[in-house]
Structure formats: C-alpha cells, structure tokens
Amino acid sequence: MHLLHRRRESRFTRRGLLQFGATGCLGLSLPRLFEARAVQAAVSAAAPPARIRSCILLFYYGGPSHLDTYDLKPEAPAEVRGSFKAIASSVPGLTVCEHLPQTARVMHKLAVVRSFHHPMRNHNSAAVEALCGRTPVKGDLELLANDPTVDFPCYGAALSGLTSRAQEIPAHVALPHVMYNVVMLPGQTAGFLGAAHNPFQVTQDPSAADFRVGELQLPVDLSAARLEDRQRLLSSIAATNPTNDAKPMNVYQERAFNLLRSEEVRRGFDLGAESPAVRDRYGRHKLGQSLLLARRLVEAGVQFVNVNDKIRNGQLANWDSHQDNFPRLKDDLLPPADQAFSALIEDLDARGLLDTTLVVSLAEFGRTPRINPGGGRDHWPDCYSILLAGGGISGGAVYGASDKLGAYPDADPVTPGDLAATIFAAFGIDPATEVRDALGRPYRVAEGRPLRI
C-alpha cells in the first residue's frame, strides 16, 4: 500500500494580489458570467507547475459516516464498529464497507485520507470548511446566513478569479441544485470576490427525461438572425459612447452571444449524446446522471465542477443519519453513490481524462464513533475520511490514520486548508497567492500546505 507524504512548506518570493469591490448572490446573467473571465490575477513566481486541467468536487451533503464507509474499525467495541463488514478492495490490505463493492474494485485508482478534520460542528459552518477550505468568520453557527461582504469564495470561484481563459465555456459549473439548510448553505458562492465569479448554476435534474439548460437555448421567438441583429445593435450603441464606458460590457455581451451560438457548449450539456449503456452504468438517478454530466463538462473544457448530492438538510433528506444509520446507508444512500462514483472513475480513466482531472469526494463532516440510542451517528468533524483521485494522485494510497475508535487523527492530520492548497497547487497556483475582500483585507487563497500528489 502506498503512503502519501505532505510536502514541506515552500518559501515564496512574491504574492499575487486581487482586489474586488463588487459583491453579489448566486444567480448571474450570461454577461456577468463572462465578466469573470476578464479579471486577471498576478500569480506568484513560485507557483508550482500545473498538473491538471479540471477538478470535479463531489459533495455528500449531510455527512456520511467514515466508520461505515472507508475507515471501518472491526476490532472496536460493537457500539463503535456497527453492523457493516469490511471487504477486500483492489488494493491488498485496504478494505472498505461491504456495501461499496463497485468502489472497492477501483480503489487502486483512489487515495483515502483518513485524518481529515476541522473545528466546525454544524452543517452551515462545516460546509464552508469543506467547500472553501476556510474556517468561517462567523464561527460555528447553525443558521449561518450568507454575507457576501465576509464570505470566503468557494474553490471554483477563487479559481475563476486567478486564471484567464480564452474558451467560450463556463470555467465553473455547479449542479444539479443549490443546497439549503433553512438558508442557502454557505460555501456555494464567490462571496467577497463578487457575483462575477459565481458558478454557472444548473438547477435541473439531469436524470429527468426533459433535462435541458435553458440559459443555453435561444427563445423560440428569437432566431439566430435576430440574435445577430441584437449584437450589432449593442455594438453600435457602444461605439457611439464618447467616454467608451460601454466597451467592457460590450465585450461581456459579445461573449454571452458566443455562448448562445456555441455548439461546443450545448454538446457538453447534452446527455442524450451518451449511449444507453454508459447512462445505465452511472445509474439513471440524479447523482449518477449529474456525475456523467460532470465528466462531459470537463471533457468540454470546464475547469471546476461542483456536484452536490442532496439538496436540503433533514435526516431523511440527505446523509445526516442521526437515526437508523445502518438501514439508511444500506438501502438508500450507499448503492447509488457506489454505482455513480465508481462509474466516474472508470469512465475518466478509460477516456484518458483521469490524469488531468482531480476528483475530490468529501462531506462537511463525518459521524460520531459511538452509535447513539436511535441507532444513528451524530455530527463529527474531529476526524473523518475523504477520497482523492486523478491528477497525479497515487492510486491505492492511504494518507493519515485515525485512532482505534475513528475519533481523532492518529497520524498526519489533514485540514481543509491543506486540501485547498492541494487543489490550487495542482492547477499551478501558489497557495500563498492572496485575494482581498471588499474592505481590502488580504487572505491567502489557501492556508494549508499541499499534500504530495
């Protein structure tokens, strides 16, 4: 079994700075979407070479139990180990839950981090840790409302601000829904970087027979010729502005028009182009078709794709198994996750995309080592497991270890900041690069150190 080692902290000679005064919310128009491409960052001279072109981040909202998936403790007391058995995987000596047989067959392509941890115990604050790699400014509040003046940007939004792209395709896509816990779950927006860097948000179910992304479709009463007429009219208006104030917006509008005309973009979102066998392999359910769509998007050139499994909080609505943990995992939650995730890894590998695509699978926290009186496990951010694959990750690796009860890291603890540094370094971005909030306060884009990948 391989062992990953953490890279020593580098010395950086200079830092790139970003300043953004705009703030915003999740929704944005196509011109605002392309405004994101216009913002450039000065990347540090110490930046590592890029290893990947894309990243798919799969988020299991609610928090699966690490003790019942990838860090089983068969020697622990019954009130800790639970009822699931460990099975062999494709890596000698590396076992996983018996209800993950398809993932077990691709473990030689995956790395398990068994020492992930942070201090946030509630869904909203913990989601910021998982989706942004930061401890939220407001701390561990259950109903942590969004505040774009202080919210940290999610990974894809920060990446959007730190890279430039010529392709007329969204750099960051989130699907298949926005997540909620009374309020919109924090960690899904560009926060203080401004709405220009928010993701292109898909809010339709890819497994639905009538799935389509309306923003990419011309209205029925608008022909291609009329679209061209509108673009020429806007260009004429911009040309008559003596102060040239309209020129930047004209650029964004032109790119939006290009998107509407782009067959490449529409093909990326066209699941109907996939064979029935491939769609069946992923599973004809929301998660399966969402991960298939994610593969098509990175194939089309999207840099960052967030796939959100489950839409809202609630013990029967997501992975938050405070009660009946074992029947829920066995009968409801693990089978589609096992099918869809293993299909994604196999498909990326078969298409030659795994080496240039980093796959991250995680949740906001794990579950308590001890089973509660209701047969469930409660929130536990003190130690849990995440999965990494592709982008130079050593397949069949285990990084870090939990103690004998799966309660706390026992070796090589990993923080969300370390994960953030790993993601940005894989894209060739120095983790010491700074972004600034609306008040001009500087923040490193990642506070941790990259894992050796």
N, C-alpha and C positions, 0 to 999 in steps of 0.2 A: 504494500500500500504506500502510495506517495505521501509526502508531508510537505505542505507549503510553508514557507518561512516569510516573515514580514520583512519588507525592505527597510534598510536603515534610512533615517530621515536625511533628506538631501539638504545641501546648502544652496540657497537661491540668490542669484546676483541682483535681480531686479524683479519688480512685480508689475503686472498689467492692471490698470485701473479702469473701472466702468462707472459712469455716473448717469443715473436715470432720475428724472424728476416726475415722470408720469406714473400713475397708479391706475389700477383697473380691476375688473372682475373677470370671471371665466369666459363669458361669451365675447366674441370679437368678430368684426366683419372681415371679409377677404382682404380689403385694402389694409386693415390694421394687422392682419396676419402677416402680410408681406413686408410691413413696416419693420417687423422683427429682423428680417434679413439685412436691413440697411444699417443696423447698429453694429459697429466693429469694436473689437477689444484688442488691446496690446498684450500679447501673450508673452510670458516670461521667456528669456533666452535659455533658461534651464529646463524648459518643458521637455518631457520625455517624448520619444518618437511615438507617433500614433500606431496602435496595433489593430484598431477596429474601425469600422465604418458605421456601425449601428449597435444599438442596445435595445433589448426587449426586457422590460421590468414587469414581472407578473406579481401582483399584489393580492394576497389572500386576506381579504378584509374580515376582521374578527379575531384572528389569531389561532391557527392550528396548533395542536399540542405537539411539541417536539418529541416528547416521550412516547408518543404513539405513531410517529412517522419515521424520523431519521436519527433518533438518539434513544432507542429503547434501552431499558435497564432490566434485563431478565433476572439479574441477581438481587434486585432491590426487593423490599417488602411488598406484599400484594397491594397495599394501599397506594403504592407508588407505581409499580410496574404495570398495573392494569391487566386487561384480559387478552390483549393482542400478542401474537407470537412474532418473533423475528425470523426472517427468511434470508437465505443467501442471495447475493446480488452477483453481477458480472465481475465484481472485484473480490478476489479471495480475502476473506476475513471481514468484509464490510457488509453488514446486514441492514435491512430496512423492514418496515412493517409488512406483515403478510398481505395486507390489503393494497399494496403498491407493487403488484407483480410486474407490470409493464415498465414502471420506472426502474425496478430492480435490474431489468435487462439492459438499461442504458447507463448504469452507474459508472461504467468505465469512461463515460464522457462528462461526468459531473464531478464537482468538488463540493463537499459538505463542510460548512463552517459550523462547528458545534459550540462556539463560545461567544456568540453574538449577544450583546447586552446594552442596555441604556436605562436611565432612571425613571422614565415616564410610564405611569401605570394605567392611564385612561386612554380610550380609543383615539380621541382627537389629538391629544398631545403626542401620543406614541406614533400616530400616523405621520406627524411632522418629522420625527426621528427617522422613520423608515423611508419616506418619500423625498425628504430633503437632506437627510444626513446631518440634521441640526437639532439641538435642544431648543424648543420654542421659547421665545422671550417671555411669554405669559405664564410659562410653567405648566404644572400638571393639573389643569382644569378640565373637568368632564365635558362641559359645553364650551369649549374653546372656540369662540367665534372668529371668523376671518377678519383680518385687519390688514389691508394691503400696504399700510404705511410701515408695518413692522414684520409682516410675514416673510419668511425666507422663501426664495424661489425653489420650486421642485427641480429635479435633475435636468429634465428636458428643457425647461425654461432657461436655466443657467447656461446650458449648452448652446441654446439658441442665441444668447447674447454674447457668447465667447467665440463663436465660429461664424464664418461667412460662407455662403453657399450660392452657387450660380443656378442650381437646378430649380425649376419652377415646380416644386413639390414641397409640401409642408415639412419642416425639419423635425417637428414634434407632434405626434398624434396620441390622443388618449381615447380609449374605448373600453367597453361599449356603453358606458354611462358615467355620470358624475355620482360620487358616493356621498352619503349623508349619515349623520348621527344627530338628529334634530336640526342642526345647522349643516351647511355643506362641510364635509370633512376637510379640515385644513391639510395643506401639503399638495394640493392639486393645481395650484396656480403659479404664476410668476411672481406673486407677492410684490415686494417693493421694486422689482425691476420694471413693473408696468405691464399693462394689458397687451402691449405689442408682442410680448414673449409668452403669452398664454398658449396652451396647446390647441391644435385644431381638434376640437372635441366631437367625437362621434357619439350620438345618443340613441342609436337604433340597434336592435338586436341582430347581429349578423346571421343568426340561425333562422330568422324569420324568412318566410318564402318571398316576401315583398321588400327585403332589405335593400336600401338604397341610401346614398348620402346626398341629401337634397342640395347642399351647397355646391355640388359639382355638376348639377343639372341645370340647363337653361330652362326658364319658364316656357310653358307650352306656347305662349303667345310671343315669344322672343326668338326670332330666327338668328342664325349666325350672321346674316347680313345686317340685321338691326343691331346686333351686338357690336359689329364693326362700326356702324354709324355712330353709336353712342361713344365708342372710344375716340373716334375722330372729333366728335363734338367736345369732349372733355379736353382733348389735346389742344383744340383751338382756343378754348377758354383760358387754359394755362398759358398759351403763347401770347395772349393779349394782356396778361397781368404785367404791368411795368416793373413791379418790385420782384417779380419771379417767385413770389411766395407759394404759388400753386405747383411749382415744379416738383418738389418732393412727393406731394400727394399724387401728382400725375404718374410718377414712377410706380407708386404702390398700386394705383388703379390699373396701370398697364399690366403689372404682374398678375393682378387678380383676373384681368381679362384673359391673360395667357393660361391661367389655371383652368378657367371655364372652357377654353378651347383645347386643353391638353388631353389627348387620348392616353398618354402615358399615365397620367394621374387617375383617370377613370378606370384604366385597366388594373391599376393597383388595388382599387376598391371593389373590383368585380369578382366576387367569389364564384359566380356562375361559370367562370373560365376554368375552374378546377374540376377534375374528374370526380365522379361519384365515389370512387374508391378512396381517393385522398380525403374527401369530406367525411366519409364514413370513418376513416382511420382516426381523424381528430375527434370525432363524435358530433352527432347532429344536435348539439346543445349549445347554449350561449357561450360557455367557456371554450369549448372546442373550436367553434367557428371564429371566435374572437382571436384565438391564438393562430389559426390559419390565416386570418386577415393580417395579423401582425407579421407573419412570415412574408406575405405578399407585399406588405408595405416596405419592409427592409429590403426586399428584392428590388423594389422600385426606387429605392434611394432615401427613404425616410431615416433620419439619424436616430431618433429616440421614440419608442412606442411604449406607452403605459397600458397594460391590460389589467383591468380591475375586476376581480372575481367577487361578486356580490355587490349590491347597490346600497343597502342601508343596514343600520345596526338592529340587533334583535336576536335573541337566542335561537330562533327558528329561521332567521333570515340570512345568517351568514355563519362564519366559523366560530362564533362566540359561544362555545359549548359549556355554559355553566351547569347545565343539566344534561343527563343522558349522553354523555360524551361518546361512549363507545358505539351504541347503535347508530347515532347520527353520523359518525365518521364512516362506519362500515357500510351503511345502506344509502347514504345520501351524498356525503361530501367527498370521500376519497375516490370512489370509482370514476367520476368524470374528470377529476383532477389528475388521476393516474393516467387515464387514456390520453387526455389532451396534452399534458406536459411531455410525456414520452414521445408522442407523435411530433411535437415541435422539434425536439432534439434530433430525432431520426431524420426528419424532413430537412432541417437546416444542414445536417451533416451530408445527406445524400445529394443536396444541391450545391455543395461546396461553399455554403454560407456560414458555417459554424466558426471557422477560423477568423472571420472578420466581423462576427456578431457576438457580443457579450450578452448572455442570458442571466438574469438575476431573478430568483424566486424567493420571496420573503413575505412576512406579515408585520403588523405593528408590534406584536409580542408573541410569546409562547403561552403555555398554560402551567398552572401550579403543579409541582411534583406530586403532592398528595391529592388524592381524589376526595372531593367533598361529599357530604351526606346525600346530595342529589344525584350522585353518580357522574358528576361533571368535574371540570377543572376550571379554575378561575384565572384571571389575568396574571401574567408572569413575565416581566421584561428583564429580569435579572440574569437570565441565561436562556437562549433558545437557538434554533438552527435555521440557517438559510442555505440556499443552493446557488452555485455559480457554474456556468458552462460557457465554452467557446472563448474566442478572443485570446487564445494563448493559455487558458486555464489548464492546469494539469489534470487530466481525466483520472478518475478513480482516487482522488485525493481526499484526505480528511485534514482540516485545519482546525487547530484548537481542540479542547476537550472540556466537557462538563464534569462536575464531581459525581460521586457514586449515586446521587439522587437526582441528577439533572437540575440542580438548584442554582449553582453558581459556576462560573468558569474555573476550571482547574488548571488550564494551560493556555497560553497565547490568547488572552481575551481580545475580542474584536468589537469596536464601536461603530455606530452609523457613520461617524466621521472617517473611519478607516475605509468603510465601503465607498463613501463619496470620493475619497482620494483615489481609490482603485478604479472607479468608473471614469473619473476625469483624466487620470493618467493614461488609461487605455485609449482615450481619444486624443492623447498627445497634449493635454492641458496641464500645466503646472498646478498642483493643488494649492500652492501659495498665491496664485493669482487672486486679486481682490475684486470684489464688487462693492458698490456703495448704495446705501438705502436713500430714501427721499431726503433725509436730513444730512446726507453726506458722510455718514459713519461707515468706515471700511470693515469688510468682513472677508476673510479667506473663503474662497469658493469651497474648500474642504478643510476641516480642522484636523483630520487624522493623517495617517501615513498609508501609502498604498501597500496592499498585500503583494507578494511576488507572484505575478501572473505571466 
